[in-house]
């Protein structure tokens, strides 16, 4: 029982020795940042950990602890528009933006002011889902900013579903042109009820315990909630994915990057992710058998495999 309590505490309690604060961006927007120096005697470097859409610092307590234990300092932050960072006029109802440029600028601002300036090298970056997508955009724009890059199930389009991709693209683009960009995208809505959250949750992870602990955090602090995406948000995703693929096709430089895909992916398009990896040579990529989208929120067995692969990549000299 004591061991189980410790594991729960690792997932639900702020990791020790850290500092959580608000950093002001160039346009005045305040982002919530968490930074930890590892207490390990064997220092391995520093990791910037990028969250996915609608995520928040509390969801990464366990993963932060995992990296601290292995000798890595960690910095993460809530993207503008989500978590406890400043939000736009829609608050926690609609996730709305017109392009991802401001978030890429935020990433670079925090890298320079809070990560590179405060944490000792070597410097690495890991991005999940939307965070993985923005990391890849940043990688192509700011070459050499990090020594190694790791993307977990990066946001590339949408997983194949009953509605054709071409129709969703057309719908999002047309809605924006007609002035409906701030309205909910098809099937999207405000904060979902418990039953709806669980149905969505099982599409993201096989681990119901971690999924429900996340719901408990949301229920304890409603300010962390974020509703569905707008037409403009979805249009921005499609445009950003196209820009990323075009940039990869025009750039033959080899990057020290590693991409992890989930075999049972139900959110993003694995075919687009592999197409990107083939256009832009990366050191390696692999698919995690039996895993769903949220690789850091998966079963213990899958998480061990994911962490093991990440640590091996970070510790292997770049050829």
C-alpha positions as CSV (number, residue, x, y, z in Angstrom):
1,X,0.0,0.0,0.0
2,X,2.8,2.4,0.8
3,X,4.4,1.8,-2.6
4,X,1.1,2.4,-4.3
5,X,0.6,5.6,-2.4
6,X,4.1,6.8,-3.5
7,X,3.2,6.1,-7.1
8,X,0.0,8.1,-6.9
9,X,1.9,10.9,-5.2
10,X,4.4,11.0,-8.1
11,X,1.5,11.5,-10.5
12,X,-0.6,14.0,-8.5
13,X,1.8,16.1,-6.4
14,X,4.0,18.9,-7.6
15,X,7.6,17.5,-8.0
16,X,9.9,18.7,-5.2
17,X,12.5,21.4,-5.7
18,X,10.8,23.2,-8.6
19,X,9.7,26.7,-9.2
20,X,6.4,27.6,-10.8
21,X,5.9,31.2,-12.0
22,X,4.5,33.4,-14.7
23,X,6.7,34.7,-17.5
24,X,5.6,37.6,-19.6
25,X,5.9,37.4,-23.4
26,X,6.8,40.2,-25.7
27,X,3.1,41.1,-26.3
28,X,2.3,41.1,-22.5
29,X,0.8,37.6,-22.4
30,X,1.7,35.7,-19.3
31,X,2.5,32.0,-19.4
32,X,2.7,29.7,-16.5
33,X,6.2,28.0,-16.4
34,X,7.5,25.2,-14.2
35,X,11.3,24.6,-13.9
36,X,13.1,21.9,-11.9
37,X,16.8,21.3,-11.4
38,X,17.5,17.6,-11.0
39,X,18.9,16.5,-7.6
40,X,20.6,13.5,-9.2
41,X,24.4,13.3,-8.8
42,X,24.7,12.3,-12.4
43,X,23.6,15.3,-14.5
44,X,22.5,14.4,-18.0
45,X,21.2,17.6,-19.4
46,X,18.0,19.7,-19.5
47,X,14.7,18.9,-21.2
48,X,12.1,21.4,-22.4
49,X,8.8,19.5,-22.3
50,X,6.1,20.7,-24.6
51,X,2.4,20.0,-23.8
52,X,-0.4,19.0,-26.2
53,X,-3.6,20.8,-26.8
54,X,-5.8,21.5,-23.7
55,X,-3.1,20.1,-21.4
56,X,-1.5,21.7,-18.4
57,X,1.4,21.4,-16.1
58,X,-0.3,19.1,-13.5
59,X,-0.8,16.4,-16.2
60,X,3.0,16.0,-16.4
61,X,4.0,15.6,-12.8
62,X,4.8,11.9,-13.2
63,X,6.8,12.4,-16.4
64,X,8.7,15.3,-14.8
65,X,9.6,13.1,-11.9
66,X,10.8,10.3,-14.3
67,X,13.2,12.7,-16.0
68,X,14.5,14.2,-12.7
69,X,15.2,10.8,-11.4
70,X,17.3,10.0,-14.5
71,X,19.5,13.1,-14.1
72,X,17.6,15.6,-16.3
73,X,16.5,19.1,-15.3
74,X,13.1,19.9,-16.8
75,X,11.1,23.0,-17.9
76,X,7.6,23.0,-19.1
77,X,4.9,25.6,-19.6
78,X,1.2,26.0,-20.3
79,X,0.7,27.3,-23.9
80,X,-1.1,30.6,-24.2
81,X,-4.9,30.0,-24.3
82,X,-4.8,26.9,-22.1
83,X,-3.8,25.7,-18.6
84,X,-3.4,28.6,-16.2
85,X,-1.6,30.8,-18.8
86,X,-3.5,33.9,-20.2
87,X,-6.4,33.1,-22.4
88,X,-8.2,35.0,-25.1
89,X,-11.7,36.4,-24.9
90,X,-13.3,33.0,-25.1
91,X,-11.8,31.9,-21.8
92,X,-12.3,28.2,-21.3
93,X,-15.2,27.7,-23.7
94,X,-13.7,27.8,-27.3
95,X,-10.1,26.9,-28.2
96,X,-9.6,29.6,-30.9
97,X,-6.7,30.9,-32.8
98,X,-6.0,31.9,-36.4
99,X,-2.4,30.6,-36.7
100,X,0.3,29.0,-34.6
101,X,2.9,31.8,-35.1
102,X,2.5,33.3,-31.6
103,X,3.0,29.9,-30.0
104,X,6.2,29.3,-31.9
105,X,7.4,32.8,-30.8
106,X,6.5,31.9,-27.2
107,X,8.6,28.7,-27.4
108,X,11.6,30.7,-28.7
109,X,11.1,33.4,-26.0
110,X,11.0,30.9,-23.2
111,X,13.9,28.9,-24.7
112,X,16.1,31.9,-24.6
113,X,15.0,33.6,-21.3
114,X,14.0,30.7,-19.1
115,X,15.6,27.5,-20.4
116,X,18.9,28.3,-22.0
117,X,19.7,31.0,-19.5
118,X,18.7,29.1,-16.4
119,X,19.5,25.4,-17.1
120,X,22.9,23.8,-17.9
121,X,23.5,22.1,-21.2
122,X,23.2,19.8,-23.0
123,X,19.7,21.0,-24.0
124,X,17.0,18.7,-25.4
125,X,13.3,19.1,-26.3
126,X,10.4,16.7,-26.2
127,X,7.0,17.6,-27.6
128,X,3.7,15.7,-27.4
129,X,1.0,16.0,-30.0
130,X,0.4,19.8,-30.7
131,X,3.6,20.4,-28.8
132,X,5.4,17.9,-31.0
133,X,4.1,19.8,-34.1
134,X,5.2,23.2,-32.8
135,X,8.6,21.7,-31.8
136,X,9.1,20.5,-35.4
137,X,8.1,24.0,-36.8
138,X,10.6,25.6,-34.4
139,X,13.3,23.0,-35.4
140,X,13.1,24.1,-39.0
141,X,12.9,27.8,-38.2
142,X,15.6,27.9,-35.4
143,X,18.2,25.4,-36.5
144,X,20.5,24.1,-33.8
145,X,18.6,25.5,-30.9
146,X,18.5,22.1,-29.2
147,X,21.0,19.2,-29.4
148,X,18.3,16.6,-29.8
149,X,14.5,16.7,-30.6
150,X,11.9,14.1,-29.7
151,X,8.3,14.2,-31.0
152,X,5.6,11.9,-29.5
153,X,2.6,11.4,-31.7
154,X,3.1,14.8,-33.3
155,X,-0.1,16.6,-34.5
156,X,-0.2,16.0,-38.3
157,X,-3.7,16.2,-39.6
158,X,-6.4,14.0,-38.2
159,X,-6.6,10.3,-38.0
160,X,-8.8,8.8,-40.8
161,X,-12.5,8.8,-39.7
162,X,-16.0,8.8,-41.1
163,X,-15.7,12.4,-42.4
164,X,-13.2,12.7,-45.3
165,X,-10.2,15.0,-44.7
166,X,-10.8,17.0,-47.9
167,X,-14.3,17.9,-46.6
168,X,-13.0,19.0,-43.2
169,X,-10.4,21.1,-44.8
170,X,-13.0,22.7,-47.1
171,X,-15.4,23.2,-44.2
172,X,-12.9,24.9,-42.0
173,X,-11.5,27.1,-44.7
174,X,-15.0,28.1,-45.9
175,X,-16.3,28.8,-42.4
176,X,-13.3,31.2,-41.8
177,X,-13.9,33.0,-45.1
178,X,-17.6,33.4,-44.2
179,X,-16.8,35.0,-40.9
180,X,-17.7,31.9,-38.7
181,X,-14.1,31.2,-37.7
182,X,-14.7,31.7,-34.0
183,X,-17.5,29.1,-33.8
184,X,-17.1,25.5,-32.8
185,X,-15.8,23.2,-35.5
186,X,-18.0,20.3,-36.5
187,X,-18.6,17.9,-33.5
188,X,-16.8,20.2,-31.1
189,X,-18.5,21.7,-28.0
190,X,-17.9,23.3,-24.6
191,X,-16.5,21.4,-21.7
192,X,-17.8,17.9,-21.8
193,X,-19.6,16.0,-19.1
194,X,-18.1,13.0,-17.3
195,X,-19.5,10.3,-19.7
196,X,-18.3,12.2,-22.8
197,X,-14.9,12.8,-21.3
198,X,-14.5,9.1,-20.6
199,X,-15.5,8.1,-24.1
200,X,-12.9,10.6,-25.4
201,X,-10.4,9.5,-22.9
202,X,-10.3,5.8,-23.9
203,X,-9.4,6.9,-27.5
204,X,-6.3,8.5,-26.0
205,X,-5.0,6.0,-23.6
206,X,-5.4,2.4,-22.4
207,X,-4.8,3.4,-18.8
208,X,-8.1,4.4,-17.1
209,X,-6.4,5.3,-13.8
210,X,-4.2,8.0,-15.2
211,X,-7.1,9.2,-17.4
212,X,-9.4,9.6,-14.3
213,X,-6.7,11.3,-12.3
214,X,-6.5,13.9,-15.0
215,X,-10.3,14.4,-14.7
216,X,-10.0,14.8,-11.0
217,X,-7.4,17.6,-11.5
218,X,-9.8,19.3,-13.9
219,X,-12.7,18.9,-11.5
220,X,-10.7,20.3,-8.6
221,X,-9.6,23.4,-10.7
222,X,-12.2,24.3,-13.4
223,X,-9.9,27.1,-14.6
224,X,-7.8,24.3,-16.3
225,X,-10.7,23.3,-18.5
226,X,-10.7,24.0,-22.2
227,X,-13.6,23.4,-24.7
228,X,-13.5,22.3,-28.2
229,X,-11.7,23.9,-31.1
230,X,-13.0,26.6,-33.5
231,X,-13.2,26.4,-37.3
232,X,-10.3,28.8,-37.4
233,X,-8.2,26.6,-35.1
234,X,-8.8,23.6,-37.3
235,X,-8.0,25.7,-40.4
236,X,-4.8,26.8,-38.8
237,X,-3.8,23.1,-38.1
238,X,-4.3,22.2,-41.8
239,X,-2.3,25.2,-43.0
240,X,0.5,24.5,-40.4
241,X,0.7,20.9,-41.4
242,X,1.0,21.9,-45.1
243,X,3.8,24.4,-44.2
244,X,5.6,21.8,-42.2
245,X,5.5,19.2,-45.1
246,X,6.6,21.8,-47.6
247,X,9.5,23.0,-45.5
248,X,10.6,19.4,-45.0
249,X,10.5,18.8,-48.8
250,X,12.7,21.8,-49.4
251,X,15.3,21.0,-46.7
252,X,17.6,18.0,-47.0
253,X,19.5,18.7,-43.8
254,X,19.7,15.7,-41.4
255,X,18.3,16.6,-37.9
256,X,19.0,14.8,-34.6
257,X,15.4,14.0,-34.2
258,X,13.4,10.9,-33.0
259,X,9.7,10.4,-33.7
260,X,7.5,8.0,-31.7
261,X,4.2,6.9,-33.1
262,X,1.3,5.1,-31.3
263,X,0.1,2.0,-33.1
264,X,-3.5,2.4,-32.1
265,X,-3.6,6.1,-33.0
266,X,-7.1,7.6,-33.1
267,X,-6.4,11.3,-33.1
268,X,-3.6,12.3,-35.5
269,X,-2.6,10.9,-38.9
270,X,0.3,8.4,-38.7
271,X,0.7,8.3,-42.5
272,X,1.3,12.1,-42.5
273,X,3.8,11.7,-39.7
274,X,5.8,9.0,-41.6
275,X,5.6,11.1,-44.8
276,X,7.2,14.0,-42.9
277,X,9.9,11.7,-41.5
278,X,10.6,10.4,-45.0
279,X,10.8,13.9,-46.5
280,X,13.0,15.3,-43.8
281,X,15.7,12.8,-42.8
282,X,15.6,12.1,-39.1
283,X,17.9,9.8,-37.1
284,X,15.1,7.4,-36.3
285,X,11.4,6.8,-35.7
286,X,9.5,3.9,-34.3
287,X,5.9,2.8,-33.6
288,X,5.0,1.7,-30.0
289,X,2.9,-1.4,-30.2
290,X,-0.5,-1.3,-28.6
291,X,-0.2,2.3,-27.6
292,X,-2.7,5.1,-28.1
293,X,-2.1,8.8,-28.6
294,X,-1.1,9.9,-25.1
295,X,2.2,8.0,-24.7
296,X,3.1,9.5,-21.4
297,X,-0.4,8.6,-20.0
298,X,-0.3,5.0,-21.0
299,X,0.0,1.7,-19.1
300,X,3.1,1.2,-17.0
301,X,4.5,-1.3,-19.5
302,X,4.1,1.1,-22.4
303,X,5.4,4.0,-20.5
304,X,8.6,2.0,-19.5
305,X,9.1,1.3,-23.2
306,X,8.6,4.9,-24.2
307,X,10.9,6.3,-21.5
308,X,13.5,3.6,-22.3
309,X,13.6,4.6,-25.9
310,X,13.8,8.3,-25.1
311,X,16.6,7.8,-22.7
312,X,18.6,5.6,-25.0
313,X,18.2,8.2,-27.8
314,X,19.3,11.0,-25.5
315,X,22.4,9.1,-24.3
316,X,23.5,7.8,-27.7
317,X,26.1,10.0,-29.4
318,X,24.9,11.7,-32.6
319,X,26.6,10.2,-35.6
